[in-house]
Amino acid sequence: MNKKLWALLAILLAFMLVLGACNQDTKEGSEGTKTEDTSKTEDGKEEDTEEGEEPAADDSALFPLDVTNDGDAVTGGTLKVAMAKDEPFQGIFSYVLYEDAYDDDIMKFASNSLFETDGDFLITDAGIASMTVDQENNKATIKIREGVKWSDGEPLKIEDLIQPYLIIGHKDYTGVRYDVDFQNIIGAVEYHDGKADTISGLKKVDETTLEISFNKLSPAIFSGGDGLWGYAEPSHIIKDIPVAELVESDAVRKNPVTLGAFKFDKIVPGESVQFVANEHFWKGKPKLDGVLVKIVPTSSISVAIQQGEYDIASSFSASKMEEIKDFDNIEVLGRQELYYAYLGFKLGKYDFENSTVVTDIEGSKMGDVKLRQAMGYAIDVEQVAEVFYGGLRERANSLIPPVFESFYDSSLEGYKYDPDKANALLDEAGYKDTNGDGIREDKAGKPLEIKFATMAGDDIAEDITQFYLQNWKDVGLNVTLTTGRTIEFNSFYDKVEADDPEIDIFMAAWGTGTNPSPSGLYSKTAQYNFSRYSSDFLETTLTNIDSPKAFDSEYRAKEFRAWQEYMAEQAPVIPTMYRYELVPVNKRVKNWSIDYTNESFSNLQEVELVSDTGVKSTK
């Protein structure tokens, strides 16, 4: 083991002793995952290899994707799901309004999704709705199945497909999804600006058919992009609720109706959700009686799994793998995730009134590209992945996760740990130590303090944060924590989205969804563009990726490569890690799968239990 690794282990031990004395139980820092866009899916979790070994590209080589259980199933029963989290969930149970992965994970048991997708995340005809695309005329026709009902017994109708568009496009909409994609729908901007009473590009053809007209179409339409919305909203309940009041309404917070296998029964705000079987589910009533999703502190999640208190653990951290790896009552499933963690640099602000990014390179403390690049080379992500995650993560080289094989650029080197290169870049940029104290001043010779925001997390979050702070100090940068400490998940994103002046850099993560298009995160109109960076080249490239020309797969792949290379060079954000999603499943569960091609959330009616008594571990 090299000297650097021994030093890092010593740091880890010291921090663990301090944390133990303070009895701090927190969630995994830089880990709280935001979702890109609810017209896409998926969001976050973790993995296992030998020490120092890179995870394989094929996650099936690391973990199984399915639970194998040949036991006789009992009748009914309640599936108990532990959500590893150290603060309350927000409880925004609406696909047009929710913003984080936790609410999404809860809603998956009662999904209002219209479409199902295949192994390439492309829309199929197997869901509630099917789609045909008229590329020449920039139109998509959505056809819903007859006889589909909401959980309150009301029939699904075309108005329910139109309703979410009317919410997102409304001038009083408080969410983040009125973006460049949404504005691609003909009439969306006029509706938003109050020049029209409805969106002219939405046409009800008959009781089961909706026609949508777009300004342009690209291959993104088949992944839920170009402005296509993938979820229904119950118009018979919410159409008369003012849009500005919707996020706090009972229809969202207390008694949402659903199209999914289960329906909401009892919500304890921030703590738990009890679902019961939806007798109106279009695929047939589930075999389970219900599902209970409950928040479980990360400090006690492993013990709860060992005792058989829960059947499935979600949001499970790789840092806990060592604690559960010998349990004989579970099977740990794993898959490569639609996810990347990243280091972001604040390079401007968002003009919320005009829905646009205002980049200010000259006025930003982090405006020098060499400073940004140096900070990327200064952090030892490889050692963090090895020591803190036991090799269950890997350094990210691109802002496209490897699971998108057609677009991921494996040739990019990314920001490997190279303190010598970091020092050279800082010297070239004029950040010098002028008084010999080991800390660099800014280009004018004045003290330079860089404010760093990162999330509170589980018992290694503080350790990783302090390690990165030391990495930056090693190259002469004085990086201090915004607020003086790591920040609770919801407060962290509130500050980042509001462009808090006390944030110069921040570390966060994205659950990208199944549409690889980056426009929802990095375009000039995207509120999710948290670095607030834009340029003519960036806008042009993002437009090309989702242009009619991109129906040529080679052209689209070329533009994806150009975008990845440009972002790596300009470094408004620097990807840090990819991860595998780990899902511990109790051996009493039958028919649970996380295979993207056959995920249980698309077939919840088939999930069963083989015993009424939770299986405990004897180890």
N, C-alpha and C positions, 0 to 999 in steps of 0.2 A: 504494500500500500504506500503511495507516495506521500511526501511530507505535507503537501497541500491538503490531502484527504484527512491525515491525522489532525492537522490544525482545525479543519472544519468540524471534525467529530468532537474535538475539545470545546469548540464554540457551542456546538449543539448541546453537550452535556451541561455546560455552564448555564445556558439559557433555560434548559429543562429544570435545573435545580431552582432557578429564580422563579420560574412559572409555578413550580410545585409549591413553593413557599407562599406565593401570592394566591394560590388556589384559583387561577383564572381558567375558566372553561369557555373557549370561543370557537368560532367557525373558521374554516380554512381560509386564510388571507389570500388576496389576489385570486380568489376562487369563485366569488359570487358571480354567477353567470347571468348576463342579460341576454334576452333573445333579440334577434335582428328584426323579425317581422312575423306577425302572426299569420300571414298567408303562407308562411313556411312552417316547418315543425322542428322538433327536437330541441334539447338543451341538456345540460350537464352532469358528469360524474367520473370514474377511474380504472387499476391493473396489477402484473407480476412477472418478473424474470430473475435470473441469477444476478448477484451483485455486479454492477458495472456493465451488464449486458444490455444492448439496445433492444427495445421491443420489436418484435417481428412485424412485418407489414400485414401479415395474415393473423388477425386477432384470434382466430380459431386455434392457432398453434399455442396460444397462451391460455385461453379459457374457452369453455363451451359456450354456445349461444342459446342452448335450450336446456330446460330441466327434463331429465328422463325419470319417469315415475310410473311404474306399472301397477301400483297398488289400487285396490278397489276404492272408488270415490264414495264419500258420504253424501247424503242429500243436503243441499244448501250449505250453510256455514258462512262465516264472514272472513274475508281476506283482510289481514291486518298488515298495514304498511307503515313502517317507520321512516319518517323523513328526517334525516340528520341535519339539524339546524339549531343554532343557538340564539335565535331571535324569532319573534312571531312572523308568520307569513302575512303578506299584505291583504289577501282575501279579495282581490279584484277578479271576479269570476266572469269575465267577458273577454272574448277574443279580440274585440276592437279596442279594449282599454288596458288589458294587463300588460306588464312590462318586464317581469322577471321569470326565471325558470321555475321557481317554486310554485307559483300559482298555475303555471302551465302544467307542471307535473301532476298537480291535483286535478285539474280540469280534464286530463287525459282519460280519467275513468268515466267522464260524462261528456265526451267530446261532441262538439257540434260540427265536426269536419264534414265537408261535402264530398271530398275526393279521397280516393286511396291511390297509392303510388307503388311502382315496382322497385326492383333492386337498384335501379339507376335513379330513383326518386322522381320518376316521370309519371304524370297523371294517367291512370287507367280507367276502365269503365266499371270497375268492381265496387265502387262506392255508392253513396246515395245519389250522386250526380255523375254524369258523363259529359265529355266536352268534345266538340268538333271545332276545328280552326279553319277559317277562310283567310289564308295568308294574303291573297291578292287584294281582298277588300278590307283587311285589318279588322276582322270580326271573329268573335268566338261565340258559339252557341252552347248554352248549358242546359242539359235536360235532366230533370229530377225524376226519380222513381215514383210511381203512383203508390199511394197507400202509406207513405212514411208519415209518422206522427211524432209530435213533441211529447215529452214525458207527462204533460198534463192532458194528453189525449187530443189536442188540437192538431189538425192536419198541417203538414209542411206545405207551404205555398210559395209561389214565385216572389211575393212581397217580402218573404223572409230572407230571400237571397239579395234583394235590393236594399233592405233595411241597413245592413252594415255599411254599404257605400254611402248612404245618406247621412250616417253618423260620422264617418271618417271625413267626409267632404264638408261637413257643416262648419260654419265660421266659429261656433262655440265649442268645437271638439277640443278636448284637453289632452288627447293622446299624442303619439309620435308617428302615426302612420300616414299622415297627409304629406307624402313625399313625392319625389320626381316620378316614381313608378305609378302612384295613384293618379297623378296629374296627367298621365298618359291616356286616361279614359276621356273620350270626347265629352265635353260639357262639365268636367269635374271642376275646373278652375272657375268657370262662370258661376257655378253653383256655390262654390266656396266664397267667392267675392260678392255674393248677394245679387248677382245679375240674372239669376234664373232660380225658379222654385224647385227644380229637380235636375238630375243629371241626364242630359239629352242622349248620351251614349248608352243608356240602359233602356232596353225595350222589352216589355212583357209580350211575348208572342202568343202564348196561350197559358193555360193553368199549370203546365209543367215545363215551359220553355222560356228561357231568358236569352236575349241576344245582347252582346256587349260590343260596342264599336270603340276602337282605339285609334290614336293618332299614328301609331306604328306597332308592328309586332316583331318579335324575335323568338328564338328558341326558348327564352326564359318563360314564355307562356305555358310551356309544357311542364315547368317546375313550379308553377304558381306565381310567376313574375309578370312583368309588364302592366301591373295594376290589377290583375285578377285576384279576387278575394276568395279564400277557400273555406269560409265558415258562414253558417247561417245565424241570424238573430231573430228571436220570436217577436215579430212585428205586432202581434195581437196583444203583447204585454208592454213593449217599450216604445211603440211609435208615438205615444202621447206624453212620454217623459221628456222634458227639455234636455237637450244634449248636454248642456253645461252641468246638469244635476245627475246625469246618468251614473257617473262613477261612484256616487254615494247612495244610490237608490237601492231599495230592497231587492229589486229585480236582479241586481248585480251582486250585492253583498249578503243577502239573507236567503233568498229562495229562487235562484236561477232555474229556469227550465232547460231541458237538454234533449239532444237527439241520441245520446250515447247509451251504452249498455246499462249504466247505472244513473240514478238521479239523486240530487242532493236531498238529504233528509234532515240533518242537524249540523249546523255550523257553530262551533265555538270559536269566535274570532281570534285569529292568530295561533290557535292551538290545535284544532282537529276538525275533520270533516267526516261525517258519517253518510255513506251512500247506501241506498237500497236498490234492489233490482228494478229496472225499468221494464214494466210489462208491455210497453208499447215499442220496445226496441225493434227496429226493422229487420234485424237478423235473427230475432227470436229471443225470448226471455232468458237471461243468464242462468247458469246452473247454480251460481252462488246466490245467497240471500242478500249479500251486501259487501261493502268494502269500508274499512275504517282507516283513514290516513291521519297520522298523529305526529306532531313535532316531537323529536327525541334529541336531547342534547348530545353533541358529539362526544362528550366525556363519558357518556353511559351507553352509547349505541352498541358497542361490542358486547357488553354484558347482557343487554337486552336480547341481542341475537343469540348469544350462548344459552340463555334461559328459555329460548323458544317463545318469547313474548310476541314476536312479530314474524310474519311469513315472508316479507320482502323488505329490504332496506333500500331506500332511494337516496340520492345525493351523498352516496357513501364515499369517503375519502380514501385514496390510496395509502395515505399515511397510517390508516388503521388496519391495513392488510396483515401486518405482522401479528396483530392481536387476534385475528380470526382464522388465520391460515390453517390451524390444526383442529378447528371445530368439526366434529363429525356429524352435526345435524344440519349442515347447510351445503349447498353447491354454489360456488361463486361463478356467475356468468360475466362475460366481458366482451366488449366490442370497441373498435376504434370509433372515436366520437366525432361528431360534427362540431368541433370546438377548437379554439386556440386562446391561450392567455397572451397578453401583450403589455408592453410598456408604451404609454401614450404621452405626448408632449402637447401642451396647450399653446396653440399658435394663432389664436384669435378668439372670437366670440360668435354666438349664434344670435341673429336678429329674428326674434320670435314673431315680431309684428309682420315682417316680410318673408318669413320662412326661408331664410338663407344664411349660409355660413359667411362670416366676414373675417377673412384671413388677414392677419397683421404681422407679417414676418419681422419687419423693422421694429415694431413696438413690442415684440415678444421677447422675454428673457431667454426662451429656448429657440429663438429664430435662426441661430447659426447651425447649419446642417452638420458641420464638423463636431459641434458640441453634442448634438443628438447622436451622431454615429459613435462618438467616443463613449457616451454613456451606455450604448448597446454593447460595445466591445468590452466594457469594464466589468460587466456582471457575469459571474460564473454560473450560468444556467445549467451546464452539464453536471457540475458538482451538486447543485441543488436537486436535480433529477435523481442522481445516484444516491446521495446520502439521505436526503429528506424523504424521498419517495421510493427508495430501494430499487432504483432503476425502472420504476413503473411508469415513468414519463420520459419524454424525449424532447430535446431542444427543437424548437420550431424554426424552420428556415423560410417560411412563406406565410402570407395571410390567407392562403387557400389550404384547408386541411387535406391531407393525403388521400382521404376517402374519395375525393373527387378526382379520380385517376385521369380523366381526360383533360383536366385543366391545371392540376397541381404541377408546379415546376420543381422537380427533384434536383435540377442542376444548380439551383440557387444555393450559395454557400451560407447566406444569412450572417448573423452576428455571433460568431464563435468567440469564446473567451480569449481576449488578446490584450492584456493591460499595456504592453509595449506600444501597440498600435493606438490604443486609447490615449496614451501620453503624447505620442507624436502628433495626433490630430489636435489635441488641446494646445500643444505648443504652436502648431501651424496657425491655429485660429486666434492666437494672441491671449489665451488664458494662462497667465504666468503667476508663479509664486513670487511676489515682489518683496516680501519681508522675511522670507526664510522660515515661516512657521509650518511649512508643509501643505498649506492650503492655497489654492490658486485664487487670484483676484480676477475680476472681469477685464475686458479689453481696455478699460479706462483706468485700471489699477485700483478700482474700488472693491470692497468686500462683495463676494458673490455667494449668496445663499439660495439654494434651490429647494423649493417646498415640494415634498413628495406625499401624495395621498395614496393610501392602500387600505384594504379592508381588514377588519378584525376577522379572526378565524379560529381554527381548532388549535390544539396545543403545540403546533409547530409554526403557526402563522407569524408570531412575533420573532421566532428564530430566523426564519427566511428573510423577514424585513430587515432585521439587524445585520444579517449577512450581506445583503445587497448594499445597505448603507456603508458597511465597512469596505466593500468592493469599490464604491465610488470614492471613499476617503483615500483608498490606496493609490488612486490616480490624482489626488489633490482636490477633489470636489467636496464642498461642504453641503451635503444633502441632509435636510432635516424633515421631520414628519409634520405635515399639515395637522393642526390642532394638538401637536405634541404626542400623538398616539395613533394607533390604527383606528379605523372608523367603522362603525356598524354598517352592515350591508346597505340598508335602505338610505341611511344618511349619506353614505359615500356616494351613491349614484345621484342623490339629490344635489350634492355639491358639484359633482362633475358636470351634470346636465345644466346647472345654473352658471357654469363658468366661474366658480368661486375664485376670486383673485388670490386666495391663499394656496391655490394649486398651480404649480408649474409643470409637474409631471405626475402621472398616476399609473397604477398597475391594476389591470382588470381582465375580464375574459368575455368571450363571445360564444354563445351557442348559435351557430350560423344559420341553422335551418337547412332544409333540403334543396334550396335554390342557391347555386354557387355564385350567382351574380352579386358583386360587391356594392352595387349602387345604393342599396338601402342603408349601407354603413358609411360610405365615403363620398357620396355625391354632394354637391353644393347645397341641396335643399334638405338633406337628411339630418334630422335632429340627432340621430345616433352618431353623426360625425363628431365625436367628442373632442378630437384634436383640433377641430375647426380649421382644417387645412383644405384648401382647394387651389386649383391652378387650371389654366386652359388645357394643358396636356392631360391632366387627370380627368377633366370633364369630357374631353374628346374621347379618351380611351374607354371610359365607362359607357359613354353613348355607343361606341362601336361594339362593345361586348353585347349590348342589348339592342342592336340595330337589325334591320331586315337582312343586311349582309351576313349577319351572324348565323343565318340558317345554313350557311356553308360552315361545316364543323371545323375545317382547317383554319378558316379565317377567324372564327371565334376563339379557338385555342391560341392562335398567334396573338390576338389582342389580350387574352388573359395573361400570357407570358409577358407582354409589354407592360401591363399594369403591375404585375408582381415585381418586375425588375425596377420599375420607376419608384414604387413605394419603398423598396429595399434601399434604393439610392438616396431618396429624399428623407426617409425615416421620420415621417410625422407620427407613425406608430411603428414599434418594433415587435414582431411576434417573439414570444419567449418559449412557450411549451405547447405540445400536443399531449393529449391524454387518452386513455381508454376509460370507458364507462364500466365500473364494477357494480354488479347487482348481486348481493348475497340473497339466496332464496332458500327458505326452510324446506326440508325434504318431504314435508307433508303437502307441498303444493304440486299440483298436476297441470300439465299443459301451459307452462310459462316459457315464453321465448322473447329474446331481444334481437333476433335476427331481423335486419332491416327489411328483408323480403317477406317476413312472416311474423311481424311483431305482435305480441299478445294484445297490445292496445287496440289493434284492429280486429281482434277476435276474443274479446273479453268474455263473451257469452260461453266460451268453451273452457274457461279456467275452473278448476275444481280443487277440493281438498280431500286428502285421504284419511284424515283423522280429526276428530273434534278437539283433541288435546295437542297443544304445541309440542313439537319434538325438541327436546333439550339436548345440549351437547354433554357428553361424559368427559370431555377433555378441558 
